[in-house]
Amino acid sequence: MTSGSGDLLGIPATELPEDPAARALVEGDPRAVAAAYPTSCLAWAMLAEDALHEGDDVAAYAYARTGYHRGLDQLRRAGWRGQGPVPWEHEPNRGFLRALAALATAAGRIGETEEQHRCTEFLRASSATGARELGL
């Protein structure tokens, strides 16, 4: 679904539906939650963030890429056409934005600087607030 707010070009913001895994992630292990809810970008983003924290950059890259692609699928189903805001302020969007940030970070760590730049710019264009919150 899209909301009435948008960017300066009038492109409406895209808001993802609630992630059914979000509740399970409050107390559950992200690995088990990702297995139970494989379409959850948030679960994959959390796995990627954990792997980055542990220094397992290759695993982080794989987890983040999975979350990113799951998020792209969800964005398209929600009416996104490849551009326009994906606001951080809408909580269900955060899984995708976190996966995108983790992918940028992991790509940089493994030497994929072109992908790191592309993902960073995509994040900033989608949500300046999200980019700031996520340190990019």
Order of alpha helices (4+ residues) and beta strands (2+ residues): beta-beta-alpha-alpha-alpha-alpha-alpha-alpha-alpha
